[in-house]
Amino acid sequence: MQLNLIQNTLFLACLGLLGGLALGCRPADRAAVSQESKVTDWRTLLTDDSGELVQEVWEIHTVRGAKVGHRHTRVFDCQSDSQNGQRIEAMDVLETKRFGEVVEQQLKTVSWEANEGQLLGFAYELRSGETVIAAGGLVEEMLWSPQNGGPFAIERSLRMQPMEPGESRVVEGFVPVLNRIVQWRLFAKEIESVKIDGQALDLLKIIVTDAMPSEWSLPTLLWADGEGQVLRTHEGLLDRITVRSTKQGAMGLNDLARLDLGLDVGVPLANPSFNPHECHQAIYRIRLQGINPVDVFASGPSQQVAPSSNPADGTLLTVQQITPESMLRSSEEILLPTAEDTRPNALIQSDDRQVRAIADAVADSIEDPFQASVALEQYLFRQLAKKNFSHVFASAAEVAKSREGDCSEHAVLLAATCRARGIPARVIIGLVYSVPEGGFLYHMWNEVWIEDRWIPLDATLGRGGIGAAHLKIRESNLAEESAYELVAPVLFLTDRLEIEIVDCQPPAQ
């Protein structure tokens, strides 16, 4: 087993949602890792294979019963001046389909640990197509609590001290990609007979939860042997299972025919008698298992959530088109743009040369901010015609160069080009109705600030605005918030959300 949050890195990346899932996480309260002073050292962790190989494990990844990849874990005993302790490295490889296109991802995670289990350094590298993201660091002396482990803190804890039925413990570990200390609570249940690679084994069932759970938390189930080795892991999201196997089994062909992560995480529309894209207002009835829809869907001028006293009746969600001429309700609180809605950042590089060249070429002569935004929206709709679903979340500068991508790439580049023209812009995460699928799929679009309101635009559609087919969950300027923190709710809605359309009003002729 490897930390479930790191597993989510790959699965969300396959959905096109790269970033950092922070469910139940708390930020490190002290400077724990140096990522600048010894850059060459942490990069060496990714390529070093020195030391004595003391353990090698192969595992299979499945989603909803379909084999989608494998994990190869190696543990090295390193007793040298440069690297004293153990080096644990895991390579996760996923191969899935997303909207019919094969997506291949690799995540290599390396943890350098003292013999007693303290984290000394880490590194990770995520590869998706031509995109490579790598980071790492070394622990600074006296700045790291000994109780904080690394990426394999749970595995290390169980190996050093196997649990007994009825026992509970708290484990803390540093999670790469999130760059946070995460705290888990482990509770050992009963011994169960579990089939591992065709053989029935008596294993201890362990429930892992966030120590500070939220409404978004789902437990992870582990099954460990008497030596504390985790042989099977089950994640509730998408029914994900990682199970011990042989090298031959792990390296076997993946089942690409049974699963499409782009389409299979959609939410069917119960009665698709209307096309909400053609409506200026629509009313939906939402039913969501285990979570109040009021806590999930955003409320504001473009969308209102009406709480229900009886969950069985569902929650009414009213979505309406917003234009510069729309009448706004005086009672609706509108959040004004912040400085971060206009500044460049790591994903929205509005100061990039190619980004600015696009903004100037398309909108330099257009004085009206809304018309300039629409011109950029429609230009990107035409120019980013190739929807490449094999990439992870690319930045605006990368998209300006490649001129390809899916909804997230359209959104970051539209935000960047609008900001380059001095127009505040942010990205929106939610669901959009897909006519071919007859249901709602994950989507990212934009809002731009025009005079006194945020107006939605969608460069993936290029319609000069949107109708009532976009269900907004969250917004972000992507300045600091991790993309996983932004998109995590989308996976939690899978298999738990029901949507029914109650009314759909076409625009007045």
N, C-alpha and C positions, 0 to 999 in steps of 0.2 A: 504493500500500500504506500501511496505517497499522499501528501495532504490534499484533501478534497478541493480546497480552493485553488491549488495549482492545477488540478485536473480541469477545473472550470475554465482556466485560461485557454486550453486547447478547444474545448467544446464551444465556448463563446466565440473564439476566433473562427471556428468553422462556420458560425452563424454570421461572421463579419463584424463581430462586436469585441474588438480587442481593447483591453484596458486592465482594470483591477477590481475584482469583486470584493467588497468589504463588508460582508454580512457578519454582524457581531464582532467586528474588529475594532480595536482602538489604536490610535496613532502611537508610535513610540514616543515616550515622554522625555527622551534624552537623545543626544547625538550618538547613535549606536554604531553606525557604520561609516567608515571613510571610503568614499567612492572616487576620490580625486588623487590622494597622495600616493597610492600604489596601484595605479591602473594596470600596469603590466603584470603585477602579481595576480590579481583576480582573473585576468584573462588567461593566465597560465593554467588555472584550474580547469578550464574548458578543454585543454589539449593534453594535459599531463596524464600519463598512464603509468607512472612509476609506483613503486610499492608492491607488496605481496597481495595478490588477489585472494581474499579469504571467503568471499561469498559472491555467488552469481545467481540471479533470479530472473525468470521469464514469466510474463503475465499477459493475459488477453483482455482487451477492452471490448465490451459489448454495449449497445444502446438498443433498448426495446428488443432484445434477443438477437440482434444482428451484430456480427463481428465487425468492428470498425478500426481495429488497430491493436497495438501491443505496447508493452513496457519492458525494457531491459535494464535491470539494476545490478550494479557491481559495487562491491565494498573492498577497498584497498587498505591494508595496514601499512602506514608510512612512518618509518622511524628514521628521520634524517634531520639535519640541521635546518633545512628549508621548510620541511613539512612533517612535523611530528604529530602523530595521532592517526585518525582514520579519514579517508576521503570516500564519500558516498556519492555515486553519480547514477542518475536515472535518465534514460532516454525514452520519452513517450512519442510514439508515432501514430498518427491518425490518418485515415483515408476514408472520406465520406463523400456524399453528393450534396450539393447545395444548388437548388433550382436546376437540377440536371447536369451540373458541371462538377467534375471530380475535384475535391479539395484535399490537398496533402499538407499536413502540418507536422512539424517536429519540435519538441520542447526538450532541451537538455538542461537538467538541474544538477548542480554539484554543491555539496556541502562538505566543508573541511572542519572536522570536529576533534576536540581533545578526547583522550581515552575515557575520560569521565563523562563525556557527553556535551560539554560546553561548545558553543559555536565559535569557530575561529575565523571563518570566511565562507563566502558563497559566491556562486556565479550561475547565471542562466542564459540560455540562448534560444530564442524562438524563431523558427524558420517557416515561412509560408510563401511558396513561389520564390520570387526574387527578393522578397522582403526579409530582412534579418534584424532582429531586435536583441541586443545583449546588454547585460548589466551585471554588476557584482560589487563586492566590497570586502574589506577586512575589518574585524572587530578591533576597536581601539581599546587599549588596556585601561581598566578602571571605569569604562563607560558602558559596560554591558553587564547586566545582572546574570549571575551563574545559572539562575533558574530558567533563563530564556534559551531554548534550544534553537535549532535551525530548521530547514525545510523538512527534515525527517524526524522531528521531535517526538511524534507519537510512536513511530516505529522504534526509535531508540528507547523510549520509556518502557514500552512493552517488552523489548528484548532484555533490558537490564533488570526488570522486575515484572515478570508475568503476573497478570491479574487473576484473582479468584472470583467465583460467582458471588455476587452481592457487594463486591468492592467498588469504590468510586475514587477517582482522582482528577486533578486538574493539571493540564499540560499546556505550557506556553511555548510558542515557536515563532521564529522569524520567517515570513513567507515572501520569497522573491516574487516579482511582478507587482505584488501589492506594496512591497517595501514597508511592511508593518509587522508589529508583534501581534499575534493572534492567540487567544486563550480558548481552550476547549475543555469540556467536562466529559470524562469517560465513565460509563457505568456498565459493569460486567453483569450480564444476565445469567442464563443457564447454558449448560452444555447441550449442543445440538449435533445431530448427524448431518453432515454436509458432504455432497459429492464434489470432489476436486479431481479433475482430469480422470473421471470415470471411477474413482475410488471413494468409498464412503469413509469419512473421517469424523471423529468426535472433536468438535471445536467449540471454543467459548465464544458466545455471542456478546459483542460489546456495542453499546450505543454511544455515539459521539455527537454532542451538541455544542453549540456556541455557549460559552459560559455566561454571556450576556445576550440571550436570544431576543430576536425581534419577530415581528409578524411574518418576516420573510424567511425565517429559519426553517430548515428541514433537517432532521437527524441523518447522520451517516451510520450505516451498520457495518461492523467488522466481525470477522470470524477468525480467531487466533488459536494456534495450537498450544501445547503445554509449555513450549519454549518461548512463547510470546511472538512468534512469527505470524503475521497477518497473511492468510491464504485467500481471503475473499473479502471484497468491499462492495457495498451496494449504496448507490446514491438515488434518492427519490426523484430528482430532476431527470426526466427522460428515461427513467428506469435504467440507469447506468450501472454496469457491473464490471469490476476488475477482479480476475481470478487467476490463481497460480496455474502455470502450464509448463510444458516443455518448450524448448527452443523451436522444435518443428511445429508444434501447435501454434505458438505465438507468431511465427513467421508465415503461417499459412495465409491463403487468399482471404481478403476481406469481402464481406457480403454487401456489395454496392447496390444490389438490385432492391433490397428490402427497405432502405431508409434514405430519405432526402431531408436533411436538416433545414433546408429552406422552406419546404412545403409542409413537412410533417409536424412542425411546431405551430402551425396556423390554428385559427379558431373559426370553425364553420359558422356562417350566418344561418340562424334557424329557419328564417323565411325570406330568402333573397328575392322578394317580389319587387324591390326597388333597387336602383343603382344610386347609392348615396353620393357618388361623385357628381351626379347631375342635380343634386338638391342643394338649396341654400340653407336648409335646416332639416335635421333629422333627430328623431327621438329613439333611443335604444333602451331595451330592458337588459340589465346586466345581472348575472348571477355568478358569484365567485366563491368557490369552496374555501372556507377557512379564513378568509380575509374580507374585511369590509371594503367594498369598492370605493367608498369615500376616501379611504386611505391610499388608494392606488391611482385613481384617475384625477388629473388636475382640474381645478375649477378656475374660471376667469371669463373674460368677455367671449371667447370662442367656444367655451364648453362649461356646462353647469351639471353638477352631480346632486341629485335630490335623494337624501337619505330615506330609507324605508324602515318602519318600525317592525316589519315582518320580513325577514330575509327570504322567505319562500316566495314572496311577491316580486323579488328582484329590486334593483335600484335603477331609477330612470336617469339616463345620461342624455342631455340635450346638446347637440353640436350644431353650431351655426357659422356660416361664412362671414368673415370679417374683411371689409374693404376700407379704403380711405373715407368712403361716404356712409358707412354703416352707422346706425344709431347705437350708442353704447349706453348701457344701463348705468344710471348715476350711482347705484349702490355697489357696483363692481370695483374692487380695489385693483388698480393697475400698477404693477411694479415698474418704476422708471428704470431706464438703462443705467448700468454702472460703468465705471471706467473700463472694466474687463470686457464689456461688450463691444468695445471699440479698439482694444489693443491687440497686437499680434501675440501669439503664444506658440507652444510647441506643436500643436496640431493645426491651428489656424494662423498661418504665417502671412498675415496681410502685408508685411513689409518685404516679402520675397520678390525678387526681380520679375520672375515669370508671372506671378500672381498679379502684381501691379500692372504688368504689360497687358494682361487680359482685361483688367478693370478699366484701364485707360482706353484701350482700343474699342471696347464695347460701349462704355458709358461716359466718356470724357466730355462729350458735347451735350449730354442730357442733364438739364438743371434740376428737374423734378426728382426728388429722391426715390419716390415710389416707382416712377417710370424707369429710372436707372436700375433699380433692383429687379424689376420685371424683365428688362432687357438682358441683364446678367443671367437671370433664371432661365430664360428661353435660349440664350446662347449656349449655356452649359448643357441644357437638354439636347441641343443639336450636336454639340462638339464631343460630349462624353457618351457617344452612342454605344460604344462597346461596354457591356455590363460584365466586367470580369469578376466573378464570384469566388475566384481562387485566392484573392488577396486578403490580407488582414486589413485592419483599420488604417488606411494610408493617410498621411497628412496632406494639407492643401498644397504645399509645395511639391510633394511627390505626384499628386494628381495633375497639377498644372503642367508637369513635365510629361507624364505618361498619357494623359488625356483618356483615361479609362477608369472604371470603377463602378461600384453599385451605389445604393442610396447614401451610405455614409460618406463615400468619396464626393458625391454630388453636394452633400450638405456642407462638408467642411470647406470645399472650394467656393461655394456660393457665399458662405459666411465670410471667408477671407476676402473675396473680391468686393463684397459690399463694404466691409470695414476699410478696404483700401480706398474707397470713394467717400469715406467719412460717415457711412451709414451704420449705426449700431445693429449688430446681428448676432443671433445665437442659434444653437441647434435644438431640435425637439426629438424626443424619443417616444414612440408609441406604436400604434397599430394602424394599418391602412387596409381598406377593402380592396381585394383583388377579384376582378370580375371573372377571369378564367377559373380560379379556384373556388369561387363562391364563398369566400370567407376572408378573415382578417389575418394579415401577416405582419411580422416585425417590420418597422420602417423608421427612417430618420429623415426629417425635413427641417425647415428653417422658419424663424420669425425675424422680421426686420422692423425697426422702430421708425414709424412715420408720424411726425407731429405729436400726437397724443395717444398712440396705441401701437401694440405689436400686431403686425399683419403677417399671416402665414404665407410662405411660398414653398414650392416643391420643384426643384430642378430635375428630379427624376421624371416628373410628368410634364413640366413646361407649359402649364395652363394659365400662367399669369395670376396665380392664386390657387386656393383649394376650395372644394365644396364642403360637404358634411361627411366625408368618408374617412377622415383622419381622427383617430381617438388618441388624444394627448395624454401621456403619462408624466413625463418630466421634461424640463428644459435645462440647458447648461450653456455657459460660454466656453467650456472646456479649458479654462485657465488653470485650474488646480484639480478639479474633480476627475477622478479616474473614470474612464469610459465604462469599466465594469460596474462601478457604483451607479452609473447612469442607466445602464441597460439590464442590470440584474433582474428587475421585476418582470422582464419579458419572459425569461425562462420559468419563473415561478408561476406565471399565468398558464403555462402549457398544461393541458389536460384538466384545468381547474376552472376555466372561464367559459361561460355560455353567453352568447350575444343574440338578441332578438330585435328586429327592427319594428318599432311600433308605428311610426309615422315618418313620412319623407315629403317635404314640400319643395316642389321645383321652383326655380326663380320666376318672378313675375315677368310676363311677356310685355 
